[in-house]
Amino acid sequence: MVRVLIPSGALGLNYDKEALARGIAAKPDIIAIDGGSTDSGPSYLGRGVSKYSRTSTKIEWAGLMEARAKAGVPLVIGTAGTCGADTAVEWMLDITREIAAEQGRPLKVAVLRSSQDPDDIAADFENGRVTPLPAAPQVDMDVIRSCSNIVALAGAEQIAVALDTGADIIIAGRTTDTAIIAALPLLRGCHAGGAWHGAKIGECGALCATNPQSGVIMVEFDESGFVVTPLADGAHATPHTVSAHMLYENSDPFILYEPGGHLDVTGARYEACDGTSVRVSGSEWVPSDRYTVKLEGARPAGFQTVLMVLLRDTHYVANAQSWADDITQKCTAKTCDRLGLSPDDFSIELRLVGQSASFGALEPRSGAPTEIGVIGIVTAATDALSQEIGKLLNPYLLHHPLTVEEEQPTFAFLFSPAEMPRGQIYEFALNHVLELQDPMQAFSLEMVNI
Amino acid sequence: MRTLNELVQKIRSKNAGPFWLTIDIFCGSETAYRDVAENLRTADVAKALGANSQDLKRFDIPSLNVIKISLPRPTVQGARDDRDMHGASWAALLAELQV
């Protein structure tokens, strides 16, 4: 039997301290927490930074380091610093060093790095070792080389290598959400289907139970399956909440691909143990012939400046789309004329909040809003150019009339300056897998004593 | 005609990675599940989402009274023309769909 204590779905989302203490009292074999995902968008991977506040991360990580010392078991974080790039791993290691010094406790830390050299991945692409997953974007070697960060998602094999070092703490770069939970049960010979299924159910903390924001859960793995138990007061797992969690952020509710194979839960059975815990068995792990790891990459996609203005005049609210279309057309022409650019060199887009900002032309509803917020989005090749075009757009948003006859209108700017530079923007560029001869081939492990 | 929202308990849309969108229709009861499974046409769902029918993966799951629809994201998450970083609002298009 292997007990994995999961404090929450991600470090930075907070956890219930009493429930964590309850988990420590129940003698876990490991504490595992996820540090990120792609869900907050390409900028974090593009820049190699965390989305969460350093202060919150440090407070929560310090609590887990205390709990680890009390339990005397390893503490592992996967996808450190939101994106799991090497710079984010370094950030997490710095935080860990500060806390270790403050807590007066020397530690052995295993650092697993997942960043890839874009030139190496471009060469792998040319040699056919990088292959697309469904709905992957078209890429070529230049696209791959233009990525500012590429990470490979480690699986249970790489986490197992880190665990074998006997480290107190493992700080891992990008891993699959499940690998940090499944690794120890797999190492100790628990049921492979159960290990991966329990890991998927547990990876979002208490989201697989009622009172989902309470965070802390324990998953106990054995030779035929697993038992999941939420630990906060008032949180209960039921066969329904647990089985429904396979739907979550997963395009196929029965199959989950991992490095080295896939999980199939078609035959899984969910039984209530009591009012709080659920036992799951019958899930199957299907090994693959090739060992592949998924790649994520983000690359610069220009610089952006945004402006916001409010329309409250009923005439303009009623005709906002024509007003916006006219501005886009006139400002695009003026930008080409004054800056000597072609329309392909930049973009100006106005989105109408309160009318169609969510879906644009796909929006089936129409109504009579009280007011409309207009977001002007300028994208161009350089920061200076995006701000310059933002300044060309400014007078239109402030004063553009629907007809030439009417008195010059003025609309409500929220801020001065009205132009808000957003800096460099990024886009996801890879939805591919990389074939490896050896699981550690794309990863590196370093031991650090702090 | 009724809206899908009137028939079911909850509809949730999320990213399934940066390139896929997934929408879970929690019917809430076996009766509602059977009603929706029979009357919700995949072609209508595709049209509401601005997608091609053949790109949609549909899972009718009676054990959960859930119908799940997955599709390649109409715009890649966070791309310049994306309007919804977490895929949060797509559920609304199905909630308001006439069934």
Interface residues (C-beta under 8 A of the other chain):
Chain A: T38 D39 S40 G41 P42 S43 L133 P134 A135 A136 P137 H240 S243 A244 L247 Y248 E249 N250 S251 D252 P253 F254 E296 A301 G302 S347 E349 R351 A357 S358 F359 G360 L362 P364 R365 T379 I425 Y426 E427 F428 N431
Chain B: K14 N15 A16 G17 P18 F19 W20 T22 D24 F26 A48 L49 G50 K57 F59 I61 S63 L64 V66 K68 S70 P72 R73 V76 Q77 G78 A79 R80 D81 R83 D84 M85 H86 S89 A92 L93 E96
